[in-house]
Each structure stands twice: as structure tokens, then as C-alpha cells.
């Protein structure tokens, strides 16, 4: 999805400036089209045909404007951490957004 976001952001850069990537992210995520991945660790398959909405790689816990994306990442441990966000159905996405608005949500939920 990140390559799709970068490509979509080109259209919005003229009118939205730095927010072009935010708009493109929302646009691509709302399409609800999954990317299919095979995930290998040490040449052994961990997930096969994993349907994901977003895959993010980190070398630290903080990204963007100070948002904690991976609370367990350590910048100097020599490892790269990945977060796999599964593809949600529209009804699940609406339920999650409603919960986040009303109650807040944790990365552990």
C-alpha cells in the first residue's frame, strides 16, 4: 500500500501540500483492497497468502509527528520491527473508529 499512497499523493500535492499523504492514505485505505503477502523469517515461511491492509517497518517506536506506532521497538537492538495490519471489512472499520472516538482504543485490543 505505501507505493499506492505515494502515487496517489502526487495528485493532492498542489492543493494540500504536506497533507497530501494523509489524504492519499485515507483514500487508499477506504478502497478496502488487500495486498497479499508471503512473510518469511530466516528463509522459513511464517505467513502464507496473508491478506493485509498495511505493512509497516520500524527501527524505532516513534514515527511521523511523534506517534507511537510500535511501543516495543528498540532503535539500537539491531532489529527491524514490522507491524502487519489485517484487512478489515467496512463494518469492522466503522466499529473500530466508533470505539476509538467514544472510548479510546489501545494497540492491545
C-alpha positions as CSV (number, residue, x, y, z in Angstrom):
1,X,0.0,0.0,0.0
2,X,2.8,2.6,0.6
3,X,3.7,2.7,-3.1
4,X,0.0,3.3,-3.9
5,X,-0.2,6.0,-1.3
6,X,2.9,7.8,-2.7
7,X,1.4,7.6,-6.2
8,X,-2.0,8.9,-5.1
9,X,-0.4,11.8,-3.1
10,X,1.0,13.3,-6.3
11,X,-2.5,14.4,-7.3
12,X,-3.1,16.2,-4.0
13,X,0.3,17.9,-3.5
14,X,-0.8,21.0,-5.4
15,X,-3.8,21.8,-3.3
16,X,-3.0,20.1,0.1
17,X,0.8,20.4,0.5
18,X,2.1,18.2,3.3
19,X,-1.3,16.8,4.0
20,X,-1.4,15.1,0.6
21,X,0.0,11.9,2.1
22,X,-2.7,11.9,4.8
23,X,-5.4,12.3,2.2
24,X,-3.9,9.6,0.0
25,X,-3.6,7.2,2.9
26,X,-7.2,7.6,3.8
27,X,-8.2,7.2,0.2
28,X,-6.2,4.0,-0.3
29,X,-7.3,2.5,3.0
30,X,-11.0,3.2,2.2
31,X,-10.8,1.3,-1.0
32,X,-10.6,-1.8,1.2
33,X,-8.5,-3.7,-1.2
34,X,-6.0,-6.1,0.4
35,X,-2.4,-6.8,-0.6
36,X,-1.4,-10.4,-0.4
37,X,2.0,-11.2,1.2
38,X,4.1,-14.3,1.9
39,X,6.1,-13.5,5.0
40,X,9.4,-15.3,5.6
41,X,11.7,-15.2,8.6
42,X,15.2,-16.8,8.2
43,X,14.0,-18.4,4.9
44,X,11.1,-20.1,6.7
45,X,7.5,-19.1,5.8
46,X,5.6,-17.6,8.7
47,X,2.5,-16.4,6.9
48,X,1.4,-17.6,3.5
49,X,-1.1,-15.6,1.5
50,X,-1.6,-13.1,4.3
51,X,-4.3,-10.6,3.4
52,X,-3.1,-7.3,4.8
53,X,-4.3,-3.7,4.7
54,X,-1.0,-2.3,5.6
55,X,2.6,-3.5,6.4
56,X,4.8,-1.1,8.3
57,X,8.5,-1.5,9.1
58,X,10.2,0.3,12.0
59,X,13.6,0.8,13.5
60,X,12.2,2.7,16.5
61,X,8.9,3.2,18.3
62,X,8.1,6.7,17.2
63,X,7.2,7.9,13.7
64,X,5.5,10.8,11.9
65,X,4.8,13.6,14.4
66,X,5.7,11.7,17.5
67,X,3.0,9.0,17.1
68,X,3.9,5.7,18.8
69,X,3.4,3.1,16.1
70,X,5.2,0.2,17.7
71,X,5.6,0.5,21.5
72,X,8.0,-2.4,21.7
73,X,10.6,-1.4,19.1
74,X,14.1,-0.5,20.3
75,X,16.1,1.7,18.0
76,X,19.5,0.2,18.9
77,X,18.8,-3.5,19.1
78,X,19.9,-4.3,15.5
79,X,16.5,-5.5,14.5
80,X,13.8,-4.2,12.2
81,X,10.2,-4.5,13.6
82,X,7.2,-5.0,11.4
83,X,3.5,-4.4,12.1
84,X,1.0,-6.3,9.9
85,X,-2.4,-4.6,9.9
86,X,-5.0,-7.1,8.6
87,X,-7.6,-6.0,6.1
88,X,-10.8,-5.1,7.8
89,X,-14.3,-5.3,6.4
90,X,-16.1,-1.9,6.2
91,X,-18.4,-2.8,9.2
92,X,-15.4,-3.7,11.3
93,X,-13.6,-0.5,10.4
94,X,-16.7,1.6,11.3
95,X,-17.0,-0.3,14.7
96,X,-13.3,0.3,15.4
97,X,-13.5,4.0,14.6
98,X,-16.6,4.4,16.7
99,X,-14.9,2.7,19.6
100,X,-11.8,4.9,19.3
101,X,-14.0,8.0,19.3
102,X,-16.1,7.1,22.2
103,X,-13.9,5.0,24.5
104,X,-10.4,5.2,23.0
105,X,-8.6,2.2,21.8
106,X,-5.3,0.5,22.7
107,X,-2.8,-1.3,20.5
108,X,-3.5,-4.4,22.6
109,X,-7.3,-4.5,21.7
